[in-house]
């Protein structure tokens, strides 16, 4: 079912207030590997990348409880 104009505007407003795009550049070969991996396992690229970031941040902060640069 298609969104009404009011629903679309509400969605756009929510996204604008709660999300930010982060640009990621990588070599073509790595991008191809990422696309294949995500397709093979049924992940979206954005979801896979967000999960990988969360896991890495958790590991970085796991030893001390704080994230250090």
N, C-alpha and C positions, 0 to 999 in steps of 0.2 A: 504494500500500500504506500502510495506517495505521501510525502509530508506536505502539510498545508504550509502556506507562506508564513503564518505565525509560528508554526513549529520549527521551520527552517531558521527563522530569525532568532528564536529562542536558543536553538542549538548553536548557531554561529556566535551569539553573545556569550554563552557558557564557555565555548572553546576559547574565545578571545580572552576571557577573564581567567581561565584555569589552565591553559596550555601554552607552551612556547615551543616553537620549532628550533631544533638544533641541527645545523648542517654537518654532514659527515662526508668526507671525501676519502676514497681509497683507490688503490690501483685496480684496474679492470679485472685482473685475474682474481684478486681477493673478492671483489664484488660478485663475480661469477660464482665463486665457491660459496659465498654467503647465500646467493639466490638458490643454488642447487640444494644446499643443506636445508634451508627453510622449506623448499618444496618437498624434499624427501621426508621431512618430519612433520609437515603440516603447520609450520610456524609462519606468522607474518614477519617480515623483516623488522618492522618497528618493535613488535612484541619481543622478538628474539634479542634485539639489541638492548632494549630496556631491561630485560631479565639478566643479560650478561653484565650490564652495568651494575645492577643491584647486587648481584653475586660478588663481583669484584670489590665493590665498596664494602660489603659485609666482611669479606676476607681481610681487607686492608685494616678495618677497625676491630677485627675479632681479637687480635693479640692484646691490645691495650684498652679497648673499649672506646677509643677515639680514633678518628681519621687524621693521620698526619701527612703533610705534604712530602 
